[in-house]
Amino acid sequence: MGFFSKILEKLGMGTSAAAAAPPTPAPTAASAGPVTAPVAPPPPKPIAVVDVVAQLEKRAAANPQKLNWRTSIVDLLKLLDIDSSFTARKELATELGCPADLMGDSAKMNMWLHKTVLARIAANGGNVPKELLD
């Protein structure tokens, strides 16, 4: 399981992809019996939208620390109860394809990482407001 998968899982978003049925094997020419036309795959299921802001605000309200998840990747990870150490953030940045020139500057890497994580959450069905993605 990748680091980003842990984030999706904590938000309740990682389970739908894992529950998808494995593809059925296509018949081969060596199969006995008449050859039939291939069956079209079922239409893709829409991604269930998860209200990320509501979840994170609820977690923040219950947390004794004042965590600013809207601007800080460290606070976002802490709120999700995920390792927020520099080593862990560097691992996440590498997994998400952070440009090498940003990896040497922790502040720039953190800003890139925060925006990218929110964008990827949105791409995976998270309802993230536009102002957090800009």
Buried (B, 14 or more C-beta within 10 A) or exposed (E): EEBBBBBBBBBBBBEBEEEEEEEEEEEEEEEEEEEEEEEEEEEEEEEEEBEBBEBBBEBBEEBEEEBEBBEBBBBBBBBBEBBBEEEBBBBBBEEBEBEEEBBEEBEBBBBBBBBBBBBBBBEBBBEBEEEBEE
